[in-house]
Each structure stands twice: as C-alpha cells, then as structure tokens.
C-alpha cells in the first residue's frame, strides 16, 4: 500500500545492485571488511561510524580482538592452489589465526569443513571466541584430496583493535524512537544478511525524505556482540526505543515470517500482523524464542524492548543457509521489493497509529453541514469514506487506536486514517498524545 508512488521495479534493482556491490567483501564481527561495507552505505545515507576498543566490557561480554585477512590457500605437493581464498572468502574459517606450515592429509583433515549432503557447496563456519584455523571447501573437492603433503597458508591478523558499527538517526516530531537493526557481519552471503543490510539502507533513505512522527534509529552491527555492545554503550538512551524491527533473510522467495517480541502483544507485533494479513503474500506469525538474531538481545529480560524480527524464510529453514549457495542467484529483485514494501507499510501504520477523542460524542454530529457527507450511496468510494468517518467517530473514545478501528471495521488503515484527518480538520476530533505514551508503557 505504501509503494503507490514508487516505481517498485526501480527500487528492486537498486536494492539488488547494492547487494551485488557488497557481495565480494569479506566481513566479520570486526575488521576492515565491516568498515568497507559501512563506507559503501555512506554513499546512500550519511551514517555515523562508531569504534569500540578491544577489551571493552559490555555486560557479561568483552569486545574481542579485531580480525583481518589478506590471503589464504591450500597447496598440494605440486605447488598448485587447490583451495584459494581469492576464489571465495567462505573458504577460510572466519576468524582463523595466522598459519603457514606443511601437513599430511591426516593432519589437515581436522581443519577442514564440508557439506556431504550438498557436495558442490562451500559451508560458512566461524571461530570467533576460540582461537583456531581452518578451511571450508566443497565435499567434492574434499573427496579429491590425495594422501600427500599440503602447504597451508592463512595471512590474517588477530590483535587489539575495535568493534565497528554504523548508525543513522532520523529525528521526528517525537523523541520516542523506532529501532531498525540488521547484522552486517557475514561475508559473501546474500540472503543472510546482505538483504537486510540493503533494505535497511533504502528504508533509511526513504524516511529521511519524510517528516515522521517517531524518530528512527538505524544500526548496522555485527551479530550478537554488536547488539550487546550497542545496548551497553547506549544504555542510558535505550528507554527512548518504543518499537523496533530486526531485518534479515528478506531476499528469498519464501513466505514472510514475523517473529513477535518477547512481550508478544506490543504495538509493533499488532501492526506487523495486520500488514502481513492484508498483503497478497503468504505469511506466518511465530512467537518469540530466545535464539535467532539480535532480537533476543533487545528482548532480554533486562531490556524487554518491543522489538520483533521480520524475515522471509527463517534462519536454518532453507538448505542454502550459511553456504556458498546463498549467492546472487538465490535472491531476486522482486522479493527484495516485496520485503521493502512490507517494511515500509509496517512503519507507515506504526507512525500514523494514533488515538483520538470525539469532540461531539453525544449522538452523531451532522456531517452534511460540514461538507463531509455527500449523501450519494450509489458511489462506492464515497460510501466507504462516509462509513469510515462513522467508525472513527464512534470509536474515538480515547481508548482505541486507528488500527483498532481498522480491524473492527474491516476498512483499510489508510481509509480510516484519511477519515480521521478529515474529521480532525473540522474540529470533530482531538489527538490524544498523552494516551499514546500511556498505551505504549502498559504493553
């Protein structure tokens, strides 16, 4: 509903092109690949880049050493590179310590990772918090290894540095904030989560050209340690966050999936469910569980924020997940555009879901003398708008949001919002700003 004035095919290609630009970069939870990613996003929006030093205590965690990599390979006894980081950055166990030595095949095998069920794919594996080294390769490559001596080389560094994250803030009429969060730490994996990174970027660009009611805070962070660090560094301001979405896995053709916040009945939960229910795509609403993406940090008991997670196919539910098959062929511009539209529709309703008080509550006010009632029941649209005004007047008792009224009436939110705007312009409604604050606090 929100993309009526946007050429969806254009935005689809723009989102896909950003993903294609970011795809070759070797990202991790720290390091230059993450910084390079943020610098490319800065070409679209003026985000701020923050650096948190290694060793910083963030609740029960510590910001780890920074990891960077230049090259890696495995050579056979003839000096041929049979596994080469230059061909795919997934070939190296992410966060591998530096190594350069010769090993027998038996010694090498304990450092190799494959996917026997998908013998042509390269797995994505990490070792963030335990020093190790290793290589990932297709199982077909693995089966071709001969019993000979191999040279292994990983030109990496793991030393004190910084954890980096990007942040973009759009001030609104209210200091209350909506948080949009995505993990940006995976290397060449498109659905998880270049899709979330790119869609968040274009949502931020779109909203920066509007005048929103809420303030919007976008963050591009490394998974888990990034949200923990962001919450620790910004704990004094976290109370400003009234709603939030974690964006991930939004480029595949699976049905939309919304994972509720821990509280389960927050306004963002109700809005997301309404948008998905009224869209043509298949969808599923699932309850919160303490595993997945960064929603589990925002929804931890000490914060318990109203943050849900929007995705298409959930993590681990598609075989391409965390493999080289999650490439530019796995995602599609059409699906990215649909996801972009769903996100904007959720934020559009959230931003306009207000509560009003009828200023003429004793019986119906006479709409005709105010030019609000055309009296032509044969015109479908006019009749619909007249009914919407009656619904808004009757339920604008200081206890119902516009979304409540849309759901009760079966009339779309935008028609209900338009009716409220017309009634407000004729002084028949009063905006209940204080109620909105109380309403949010009691959820």
N, C-alpha and C positions, 0 to 999 in steps of 0.2 A: 504493500500500500504506500510505502514511503518513497518508492522509486518512480513515481509517476512522471516526475520532471527530470529524470536522469536517464541517459542512454545506457541501459544495463549492459549492452554488448561492449560499449566503450570501457566501462568500469571493469568488466570482466577481463578484458585484455590488459588493462593497466595493472590490475592486481596480479595477473599471471606473469606479466613481464617483470614486475618487481621480484616475484619468487624466482624466476629464471636468473635474474641478476645476482640474487643472494645464494643460489643453489651451490655454486662451486666452493664456497668459503668453508674452511674447516673451523667450526665453532666448538666451544666447550664452555664449562661453567665459569671459566676465567680466560683471559688471554687476548691476543691481538685479533683473532678471528671474530670474537664478540664485539670488539671495538670497531672493526671494519664494517660489521653489519650495522651498527648504530650510526656510523658516519654516512652510510648509504641512505638510511632512513632520514637522516637530517636533510637530505636533498628534497624531501617531500614535506616535512614539518620541522620546525625549529626546536627539536627536543634537547633537553639538557643531559649531559653525560656525567655520571657520578662515579667516583672511585672510592672503594672502601678497602683500607690496607689489610694485607695478610695478618693474621693473628688477632684481629678484632673479635672480641667476644660478642656473640649475638644470641642471647638467651642460652640454650644448652649447647650451642654450636660455636665453632670458631671458623672464621674466614680462612680458607685453605691457601696453600701456595699457588702461585699463578703458573699455568701451564702453557707453553708454546711449542710448536713443532715446525721444523723446516723440511725434513725429508725422512723417508724410511723405505726399506726394501728388504726382501729376502733374495739372496743369490744362490744358485746351485753350484755344483763343483766346477762347472764350465764358466762361471762368472756371469751367467745370464740372470737378469732380474725376473723372477717368476711371480713375485708379489711386489707391487710398486705403489707407494702412497700417492705418487703423481697421477696414477690412473683412477684412484678412488680414495677419498680421505677416510672412508669407512674401513679401509684395510688395516688401520692401526687401532689397537685397543686405546680408546680415548683416555688420556692422562697417563700414557705409558712413560716410564722413566727412560732416560737415555741408555742405549746399549749398543755395543759393537763387539761381536765375538763370533766364533765359529762353533757349530754344534752338530752333533749327529742327528739323524732323523728322530730317533727315540727321545733325545733331549728336547728337540724342537717341538714335538707334538704336544707337550704340556702347555705350550704357549700359543696354541692355535685354536681358533674358534670357527665352527662351520654350522650349516643348517642342513642336516641329512635329508629332511623332508622336502626341502626346496634347494636342490643341488646346484642351481645356477645363481643363487642369490648370495650376497655378502651380508653377514649379520652386523649389527651395530652393538658394540659392547663397550663398557666403561669400567674404570677402576679409580674413582675419584678419591676415595678416602683410605685406600690401601695401596702402598707402592708396589707396582707390578709392571710388567711389559707383555705385550702380546700382539698377534696379528690375526685379522679376520679375513677369511677367504671363502670362495665358493667350495662346496663339498666336492665338486668335480675336479677343481684344482688340487684339493687335498688328496684325492684318490690317485692323482698322477705323480705324487711325490715319490722319489726313489730313495732307496736306502744308501744315502751318501752324505757327505759333509755339506753343511749350508752356512753361509755368512748372513748374519742378521745385523741390521743397522737401523737405529732409530735416533735421529738427530733432534732431540727435544730438550726442553729445559723445564725444571720444576723447582721454583725458587720463590722467595718472598716477592710479592708484587701487590696486585689489587684485584678485588672483585668489582666488575663494572656493571652498571645498569643504566638504562635510559628512561627518562621521564618527561612527559609533556602535560602541561596543565592548561586547561581552558576555563577561565573564570566565568561564572554565571551570575544570575541575579541573586542566588543564594550561596552561602558559604558551605552548605551541605554538598557532599561530593558523591559522584558515581565513579567507581574504580573499574578500569578496564585493564586486565593483566594478561600477559602472554609470556610463555617461556621461550627464550631465544638462544638456547644453548646447544641445540642439536646441530650436527654437521649437515651433510647433504641428504636431508630427509624433508620431503616436500609437504606431505600432509601433516606430519608431526615434527616441526610445527611452523614451517615457513608459511603455511596457510593462515595460521593465527597471527603471525607477525605482520604479514602484508595486509590482512583485513583490518587489524587494529590501526595500522598506519593510515589507511584510506578512510576509516571512520573518523579518526582524529582530524584528518584534513577536511572532511566534510563538515564536522561540527565546528571547526574553527571559523567557518564562514557563516555561522548562525549566531543567534543570541539566546543560548539555552537558559532555562530556569535554574537547573542544577549546575554546579561546577563539575568538570570532568577531569579526572586524573588518569593518564595512560602510563603504564610502566612495561618496559621490555626487560625481562630479568632472566638470570639463569634459574633453572628449575630447582625447587626445594630450598637450597641455600640462598637463592636470590630473594624469594618472598620472606624467608626468615630474616634475612639481613635488612630488607626494606622495612619490615614491621618493627624491627629493633631500633633502627636508625630514626624512624618516623613515629615512634610510639605515642608521642605527645599529641600528634595530629590525627591519629587513627580514628578518634571519635567523630571526626567530620564525615567519615565514609558511611553513607546511609544505604547504598546499594552497590552491587558490583557483579561483574562477569569475568570469568576466566575463559579465554578463547583458544581453542585447539582443534585440530583434526577437522577442518572446515572445507577441505578441497575435494573430498572423495564423493562418490555417488550414493553413499548410504543415507538412511533416513536420519532426520535431525534427532538429536538426543539432548535433553536438558537435564542436568543433574542439580537437584534442589540444594539450597543452602542447608546448613545443619539445622537451622530453626524450622525449615520446611514450609512455613506459611507466610513468608515475607512478601513484600510488595513485588520485588523482582521475580520471585517464584510465580506469583499470580499473573504478572504481566507476561512473562515468558510462556507460560502455559496457554494463555489466551492467544498470543500471537501464533504459536505453533498450531493450536486447534483450528484457527481460522485461516491457515495458509493451505495451499494445494498439496504441499509435500507431506509425505509420511513423517511421523514423529513418534517419540517415546519420551515420557517423563519418568525419571528414576529418582529414588530417594538418595539422600546424602549417605556416603560411607567414607570412612577415614583412610582412603587410598585413592590414588589418581594423580591429579595435578595440584597446582598451588592453592586451589580452593580449600584443601584440607588444612593449610596453614592459616588462611584468613578465617576459617570456621573453627579453629581450635578453641577450646573452652575459654581460654583467657581473653580472646577477642570476640568470637562468636558473631562475626560480621555477616550481613545479609549478602553473601556472595555465592552465586551459582556458577555452573560451568556449562557453556554451550559448545556442542560439537556435532559432528555427523556420526560416523562410526566411532564408538568409544575405543580408547587405547586397548590394544591386545585383542580386539574383536575381528581384525582383518589380518590375513597372513602376511601382508606387506609391511606390517608394523615393525619398526626398528630393523629394517633390512634395506638393501640397495634397491629393492623393487618399489620403495616409496620414493619414486623419482618423478620427473616432469611428465611422464606418460600416465602416472597413476591419478593425478589430479586433473581437473578440467575447468576451463574458464566459466562455463555455465554454472557449475556447482559453487564456485567461488562467488559468483554474482548472487546466487540464491542465498548463500550464507551472509554476504554483505547486506542484502535486503532484510533478512530476518533480524540481524543485529540492529540495524537502523530502526526497524519497526518497533523492536523492544524498547530502545532508548527513546524513540518518539513518544510512545504511550507513557513510559515512565516519566518523561519530562512534562507531560501535559495532564497527568492523572491527578487532578486537584479536587478539592471538596468545596462545595458552595452552599450557601444558605438562602432559601427562598425569602425574598423581601416582601412578598404578598401572599402569605401562606394560608389565609382563610379563604377557601374556595379558589377556583381558577381565576387568575387575572384575565381581563379581556384583552386578548391578543390582537383582535381585529383593529381596534382603535389605535394600536401602536404600529400597525402595518406589518405585523408578524404572522397574520393568519389570512391566507389568500382565499380560503373558502372553496377551492376547486378540488373536490375529492377525486376527480377523474384523472388528475395529473399525479402519477405515481410518486415522483420525486418530491413534489410539494407536500403530498400527504405524508410521506415518510418523514420529512423535516418537521412537519407540524406535530406528528406523533412523538418525535424525538424531544421537541420542546415540552410537551406534556409530561413525558417521562422525567425529564430533567427537573422540571418544576416540582413534581410530586415527590421526588426522592432527594431533592436538595434540602435536606433537613439537618445538615451538619454532621451526618453520620455515614453518608455514602460517597464514595469516590466516583468519578466519571466512569471508571472501569466497572465498578459495581453496577452502575446504571446500564451500561452497555451489555453486561452479562444478563441482567434481569430482563431487559427489553428485547434482547436478540438483535438490536440495532448496532451497526458497527461503531467502534470507538470514535472514528473521525466524524461521523454524522452527529453523534452525541456531543462531541467537543464543539462542533460548529454551532449546534443549538445553544449550548451554554454560552458561547461567545456572543451570540445574538441577544440572548436574554440579559447578559451582563451589560451589554451596550445600552439596553433600555432600563437599566437600574432595577431589574427584577431579581437579580442575584447579587450576592455578596461573597467574595472569595474568603474562605476560612483558612488563612495561612497558619494560624496557631494550631488548628486541628491537625494539619498535616504533620507538624512536628510531634504532637502527642501520639498520633496514629503510628508513626514510624517507631517511636520509642516503646510502644506497647507490643510490637510484633516480636 
